[in-house]
């Protein structure tokens, strides 16, 4: 799904740095375990095979919880144990034991012994890092599910943060470059190179998060002390942009409308044009109420903390064919959009087109579900 939590590259690089920060000195396969465990929670992507609505329903479900993290870590270690058993019993490993010629010795002995307790700890730390990174962005997760179905989101880190990529890649590439230089001048190769760089990257990740957290709090204080809307504000949300920790996309809700604004904490400015940035709340027509009860509607409203639901009338959507009905029956399109992911100044009638997480439901005669689509994919 477009907009899925911290994208896989960040989790992959974070797992590698967690291992190289020192855990790879404790046990063999540490990096292998950390990378697998850092990605393991996203195994729920398999629900995409059942359609986009089922994917949204189960994404950030049980695999993204504190309950599942130890289980996923154990599963990763179990897979590595099976692979290790196969490896040590393979013909190549047996040839090594009888001192076969170098050309036949294709399996290298790990530079550190396998310590399964340390390996499990490595996998568990990496699995928990997935929850931390996913919580930091504005999609959110349910870490206490199924006991507490509430969504939690830090909303201070963008879903794909190039600064994090640069930190992690620097930590992984620089030791390799220095290794090439050492070989050119004949310096003896150092085992477990790169620990300092990995610690630097992980420390930088925490520092970046704290910096963004502080700017988020400052932007919140600016909104509380500035009259942005023409009516009393019921609630406020701030959404991050990539790279720039000073820029924030604000959403403000009043009794009758939503209003967006752009906040710059460095300049101390809040920009909002009521002519373009106000989205009026639609009436709850029978079609809207029916759409809210549909499978897509129930899932979307459970997840979408800033969901806007609008009756668009008989307006077809490209991903699903409009219903073919006799003349005496009518249909309408109901649109679902979450304002957290609408970074634009487009007029209200077009704002959903900019969000990859918008959904549509065809409702016939104000009551019957005749088709659903989410993120430009139809639910079959």
PyMOL commands that set and color helices and strands:
alter all, ss='L'
color gray80, all
select helices_A, chain A and resi 8-20+23-25+30-50+52-58+62-64+66-89+91-97+102-104+116-136+162-185+195-224+274-277+286-293+295-303+339-341+348-354
alter helices_A, ss='H'
color red, helices_A
select strands_A, chain A and resi 235-240+247-253+257-264+269-271+278-280+307-313+331-338+359-364+368-374+377-379
alter strands_A, ss='S'
color yellow, strands_A
deselect
rebuild
show_as cartoon
